Amino acid sequence: MELKRATDGEKGFEKVFAFLRERLLAGSLKPGDRLISERELSTLLGVSRPIVREALRALTVLGIVEIRDRIGTVVTRPDVSVLNDFFTFALAQQADMLDDVMQARVAIECQAIRLACERANIADFERLQRALAKIGETIDEADAGGMADFDFHRAIVVASHSETLTVLHSSMAGLLTHSHRSRRELVQAFPSMKNYLIDDHRRIFEAVIARDPERADATLRKHFAIGDEYRRRAVVGDIDKTSASG
């Protein structure tokens, strides 16, 4: 009997979620619109009011709706940071997942930089230029430097003016900032990374400014490959000679 109630509850949740999802996709519901009452929703979907209420609370946690006193349930624009937290907690617990996330990052950023070459405006160029300057200023700092690296790559995605790519990149922000910081820590073992970080990011910036998608894509992919090589060398203990003697 308990199992049946749990199953019914799950089906009820699915009905409420599907109801909202389908109407959002169809455009019949938009942020700011008010949902029909719990009673009407219960009757329409054939789901008990307690299940409707719990489903709406779950949607509130996700930032999809907001329950307001004397008004009812209102559709809101979801906060992408919720996805960021979800990915960070879910993926961080899986072994070797960071490498998989990095592959997804390559796919997102390489497509984003191609679009940025076509769509970027003056504000995007200025944002990239500021981020590039910050990389040089923080070259010896792991925390600030890692964030500067993330901000530069984030600026590329923003310059693509693709909301989907931006949301996907944002959903991985927690894992990506951790990766950027870890890579900046390698500078102590590899002083040659300083020139690599500054020069590579400058070449990427110049390719976007030139609106050359082929050059930008190739430069970015090479940048990722060199970064992976430094990680490999760190694992096998192949550090720069100047670092070892110093």
C-alpha positions as CSV (number, residue, x, y, z in Angstrom):
1,M,0.0,0.0,0.0
2,E,2.8,2.4,0.9
3,L,4.5,1.5,-2.4
4,K,1.4,2.4,-4.4
5,R,1.1,5.8,-2.7
6,A,4.8,6.6,-3.5
7,T,4.2,5.6,-7.1
8,D,1.1,7.7,-7.3
9,G,3.0,10.7,-5.8
10,E,5.7,10.3,-8.4
11,K,3.2,10.2,-11.2
12,G,1.5,13.3,-9.7
13,F,4.8,15.2,-9.7
14,E,5.4,14.2,-13.3
15,K,2.0,15.5,-14.3
16,V,2.6,18.9,-12.7
17,F,6.1,19.2,-14.1
18,A,4.9,18.2,-17.5
19,F,2.0,20.6,-17.4
20,L,4.3,23.5,-16.7
21,R,7.1,22.4,-19.1
22,E,4.8,22.0,-22.1
23,R,3.2,25.4,-21.6
24,L,6.5,27.1,-21.2
25,L,7.8,25.5,-24.4
26,A,4.6,26.4,-26.2
27,G,4.8,30.0,-25.0
28,S,1.4,30.0,-23.4
29,L,3.1,30.6,-20.0
30,K,5.8,33.2,-19.6
31,P,7.7,34.6,-16.6
32,G,5.4,36.8,-14.7
33,D,2.2,34.9,-15.6
34,R,0.1,33.4,-12.8
35,L,-0.8,29.7,-12.7
36,I,-4.3,28.5,-12.2
37,S,-5.2,27.8,-8.6
38,E,-4.1,24.6,-6.8
39,R,-7.8,23.4,-6.9
40,E,-8.1,23.9,-10.6
41,L,-4.7,22.3,-11.3
42,S,-5.7,19.3,-9.1
43,T,-8.9,18.9,-11.1
44,L,-7.3,19.4,-14.5
45,L,-4.5,16.9,-13.9
46,G,-6.4,14.4,-11.7
47,V,-3.9,14.8,-8.9
48,S,-4.6,15.4,-5.2
49,R,-4.1,18.9,-3.9
50,P,-1.4,17.9,-1.4
51,I,0.7,16.5,-4.3
52,V,0.1,19.6,-6.4
53,R,1.2,21.7,-3.4
54,E,4.4,19.7,-2.9
55,A,5.2,19.8,-6.6
56,L,4.8,23.5,-6.7
57,R,7.1,23.8,-3.6
58,A,9.7,21.7,-5.5
59,L,9.4,24.0,-8.5
60,T,9.9,27.0,-6.1
61,V,13.2,25.5,-4.9
62,L,14.3,25.2,-8.6
63,G,13.4,28.8,-9.1
64,I,10.8,28.0,-11.8
65,V,7.8,29.4,-9.9
66,E,7.2,31.6,-6.9
67,I,4.4,31.3,-4.4
68,R,3.1,34.8,-3.4
69,D,0.7,35.7,-0.7
70,R,-2.7,36.8,-1.9
71,I,-1.6,36.4,-5.5
72,G,-0.9,32.7,-6.0
73,T,1.8,30.8,-8.0
74,V,3.7,33.0,-10.5
75,V,6.1,31.7,-13.2
76,T,9.6,33.1,-12.7
77,R,12.8,33.0,-14.7
78,P,15.0,30.2,-13.2
79,D,18.2,31.1,-11.6
80,V,21.1,29.4,-13.4
81,S,23.1,29.2,-10.2
82,V,20.8,26.4,-9.2
83,L,22.2,24.3,-12.0
84,N,25.7,25.3,-11.1
85,D,25.2,24.0,-7.6
86,F,23.6,20.8,-8.9
87,F,26.5,20.1,-11.3
88,T,29.1,20.8,-8.7
89,F,27.6,18.5,-6.1
90,A,26.5,15.8,-8.5
91,L,29.6,15.6,-10.7
92,A,32.3,16.3,-8.1
93,Q,31.4,13.0,-6.4
94,Q,32.2,10.9,-9.4
95,A,35.7,9.7,-10.1
96,D,37.5,11.2,-13.2
97,M,34.4,13.3,-13.9
98,L,36.4,16.5,-14.2
99,D,38.1,15.3,-17.4
100,D,34.6,14.7,-18.9
101,V,33.5,18.1,-17.8
102,M,36.6,19.6,-19.5
103,Q,35.7,17.9,-22.8
104,A,32.2,19.4,-22.6
105,R,33.9,22.8,-21.9
106,V,36.0,22.4,-25.0
107,A,32.9,21.8,-27.1
108,I,31.0,24.7,-25.6
109,E,33.8,27.2,-25.8
110,C,35.0,26.3,-29.3
111,Q,31.5,26.8,-30.7
112,A,31.1,29.9,-28.6
113,I,34.3,31.5,-30.0
114,R,33.2,30.9,-33.6
115,L,29.9,32.6,-32.8
116,A,31.7,35.4,-30.9
117,C,33.8,36.1,-34.1
118,E,30.5,36.9,-35.9
119,R,28.4,38.4,-33.1
120,A,30.7,40.1,-30.6
121,N,30.1,43.9,-30.2
122,I,32.3,46.6,-28.8
123,A,31.2,45.9,-25.2
124,D,32.2,42.3,-25.7
125,F,35.7,43.3,-27.0
126,E,36.1,45.6,-24.0
127,R,35.1,42.9,-21.6
128,L,37.6,40.5,-23.1
129,Q,40.3,43.1,-23.0
130,R,39.8,43.8,-19.3
131,A,39.9,40.1,-18.6
132,L,43.1,39.7,-20.6
133,A,44.7,42.5,-18.6
134,K,43.7,40.8,-15.4
135,I,45.4,37.6,-16.4
136,G,48.7,39.4,-16.7
137,E,48.2,41.2,-13.4
138,T,47.4,38.0,-11.4
139,I,50.0,35.7,-13.1
140,D,51.6,34.8,-9.7
141,E,48.3,34.4,-7.8
142,A,46.4,31.1,-7.8
143,D,43.1,32.3,-6.5
144,A,42.8,35.6,-8.3
145,G,44.6,34.2,-11.3
146,G,42.3,31.3,-11.6
147,M,39.3,33.6,-11.5
148,A,40.8,35.9,-14.1
149,D,41.3,32.9,-16.4
150,F,37.7,31.8,-15.9
151,D,36.4,35.4,-16.5
152,F,38.3,35.5,-19.8
153,H,36.8,32.2,-21.1
154,R,33.4,33.2,-19.7
155,A,33.6,36.5,-21.7
156,I,34.1,34.4,-24.8
157,V,30.9,32.5,-24.2
158,V,29.0,35.7,-23.4
159,A,30.3,37.3,-26.6
160,S,28.7,34.4,-28.5
161,H,25.3,35.9,-27.7
162,S,24.0,32.3,-27.4
163,E,21.8,32.0,-24.4
164,T,21.9,28.2,-24.5
165,L,25.7,28.0,-24.5
166,T,25.8,30.7,-21.8
167,V,23.5,28.6,-19.6
168,L,25.4,25.4,-20.2
169,H,28.7,27.1,-19.4
170,S,27.3,28.8,-16.3
171,S,26.0,25.4,-15.0
172,M,29.6,24.2,-14.8
173,A,31.0,27.4,-13.3
174,G,31.8,25.8,-9.9
175,L,33.8,23.0,-11.5
176,L,35.5,25.2,-14.1
177,T,36.7,27.8,-11.5
178,H,38.2,24.9,-9.5
179,S,39.9,23.7,-12.6
180,H,41.3,27.1,-13.5
181,R,42.6,27.6,-10.0
182,S,44.3,24.1,-10.0
183,R,46.0,25.0,-13.3
184,R,47.2,28.3,-11.9
185,E,48.9,26.4,-9.0
186,L,51.1,24.7,-11.6
187,V,52.8,28.0,-12.3
188,Q,55.1,27.4,-9.4
189,A,56.4,24.1,-10.9
190,F,56.3,25.5,-14.5
191,P,57.5,29.1,-14.7
192,S,57.2,28.7,-18.5
193,M,53.4,28.7,-18.0
194,K,53.5,32.4,-17.3
195,N,54.3,33.2,-20.9
196,Y,52.0,30.5,-22.2
197,L,49.0,31.9,-20.2
198,I,49.6,35.5,-21.2
199,D,50.5,35.0,-24.8
200,D,47.9,32.3,-25.6
201,H,45.1,34.4,-24.2
202,R,46.3,37.4,-26.1
203,R,46.3,35.4,-29.4
204,I,42.8,34.2,-28.7
205,F,41.7,37.8,-28.1
206,E,43.4,39.0,-31.3
207,A,41.6,36.2,-33.3
208,V,38.2,37.3,-32.0
209,I,39.0,40.9,-32.7
210,A,39.9,40.0,-36.2
211,R,36.6,38.1,-36.5
212,D,38.5,35.0,-37.8
213,P,36.5,32.0,-36.6
214,E,39.0,29.4,-38.0
215,R,42.0,31.0,-36.4
216,A,40.1,31.6,-33.2
217,D,39.0,28.0,-33.0
218,A,42.4,26.6,-33.8
219,T,44.1,28.9,-31.3
220,L,41.7,28.0,-28.5
221,R,42.1,24.2,-29.2
222,K,45.9,24.6,-29.1
223,H,45.5,26.5,-25.8
224,F,43.6,23.6,-24.3
225,A,46.1,21.0,-25.6
226,I,49.1,22.9,-24.1
227,G,47.3,23.1,-20.8
228,D,46.6,19.4,-20.8
229,E,50.3,18.8,-21.5
230,Y,51.3,20.8,-18.5
231,R,48.9,18.7,-16.4
232,R,50.5,15.5,-17.8
233,R,54.0,16.7,-17.0
234,A,52.9,17.6,-13.4
235,V,51.6,14.1,-12.9
236,V,54.9,12.4,-14.0
237,G,57.1,15.0,-12.2
238,D,58.5,16.5,-15.3
239,I,58.8,20.1,-14.0
240,D,60.8,22.9,-15.6
241,K,64.5,22.7,-14.9
242,T,64.7,26.4,-13.8
243,S,62.0,25.5,-11.2
244,A,63.8,22.4,-10.0
245,S,67.1,24.2,-9.6
246,G,65.5,27.2,-7.9
